[in-house]
Amino acid sequence: MGKERSKWWAVAYLFTVIPNIYLWGFTFVQMWSWFLVGTLRVHPVSVWQAIGILMTIRYVTIDWDKKVTLKKDQDFGKLMARDVFVPLIFLGIGWVIQHFM
């Protein structure tokens, strides 16, 4: 039962990776448009450019010496909550802030 559950978990997580990456890119595009285009007069970016920027930032700032391990009992729901709700919270806070600018 344990191996079957871990296989399901891995497959389910892989199917959520692409939408989550797109959600993070969309959030970055909105924040970029709200705060940088008007303030610094930079060009708008597409979702794919935003994903590339985010990947570059992640690559430069990652701690390569730190081992990333998932605990056996790590809850799939907690991972999904982090991957979905964090960008939505950023998007909501950014939306409120941009109305005061």
C-alpha positions in Angstrom: 0.0 0.0 0.0 2.8 2.4 0.8 4.6 2.0 -2.6 1.3 2.4 -4.4 0.5 5.6 -2.5 3.9 7.1 -3.2 3.5 6.3 -6.9 0.1 8.0 -6.9 1.6 11.0 -5.1 4.4 11.3 -7.6 2.1 11.2 -10.6 -0.4 13.6 -9.1 2.4 16.1 -8.2 3.8 15.9 -11.7 0.4 16.8 -13.2 0.2 19.8 -10.9 3.7 21.1 -11.7 2.9 22.7 -15.1 -0.2 24.6 -13.9 1.7 25.7 -10.8 4.7 27.0 -12.8 2.2 28.9 -15.1 0.4 30.3 -12.0 3.8 31.6 -10.6 4.6 33.1 -14.0 1.2 34.8 -14.3 1.6 36.2 -10.8 5.0 37.6 -11.7 3.6 39.2 -14.9 0.9 40.9 -12.9 3.3 42.2 -10.3 5.7 43.3 -13.0 3.0 45.2 -14.8 1.6 46.8 -11.7 4.9 48.0 -10.1 7.7 48.1 -12.7 6.2 49.1 -16.0 4.8 52.4 -14.8 7.4 53.1 -12.1 10.7 52.2 -13.9 9.3 52.5 -17.5 10.4 49.0 -18.4 8.7 46.8 -21.0 6.0 44.4 -20.0 7.0 40.7 -20.0 5.1 37.6 -21.2 4.3 34.7 -18.9 7.1 32.7 -20.6 9.6 35.5 -20.0 8.4 35.7 -16.4 8.9 31.9 -16.0 12.4 32.3 -17.4 13.2 35.2 -15.0 11.9 33.2 -12.0 14.0 30.2 -13.1 17.1 32.3 -13.4 16.5 33.9 -9.9 15.9 30.4 -8.5 19.1 29.1 -10.1 21.2 32.0 -8.8 19.8 32.0 -5.2 19.5 28.2 -4.6 21.6 26.7 -1.8 23.3 23.9 -3.7 25.0 22.5 -0.6 21.6 21.9 1.1 20.0 18.6 0.5 16.4 18.8 -0.3 14.6 15.7 0.9 10.9 15.0 1.2 9.7 13.3 4.3 7.8 10.1 3.8 4.8 11.4 5.6 4.8 14.8 3.9 1.2 15.6 3.1 0.4 16.2 -0.6 -2.3 18.7 0.4 0.3 20.9 2.2 2.5 20.9 -0.9 -0.4 21.9 -3.1 -1.5 24.6 -0.6 2.0 26.0 -0.8 2.3 25.9 -4.5 -1.2 27.3 -5.2 -2.0 29.6 -2.4 1.3 31.4 -2.0 1.2 33.0 -5.5 -2.5 33.8 -5.1 -1.7 35.5 -1.8 1.1 37.5 -3.5 -1.3 38.4 -6.3 -4.0 39.6 -3.8 -1.6 41.7 -1.8 -0.1 43.2 -4.9 -3.6 44.0 -6.2 -4.4 45.9 -3.0 -1.1 47.8 -3.0 -1.3 48.8 -6.7 -4.6 50.5 -5.9 -2.9 52.9 -3.5 -0.2 53.8 -6.1 
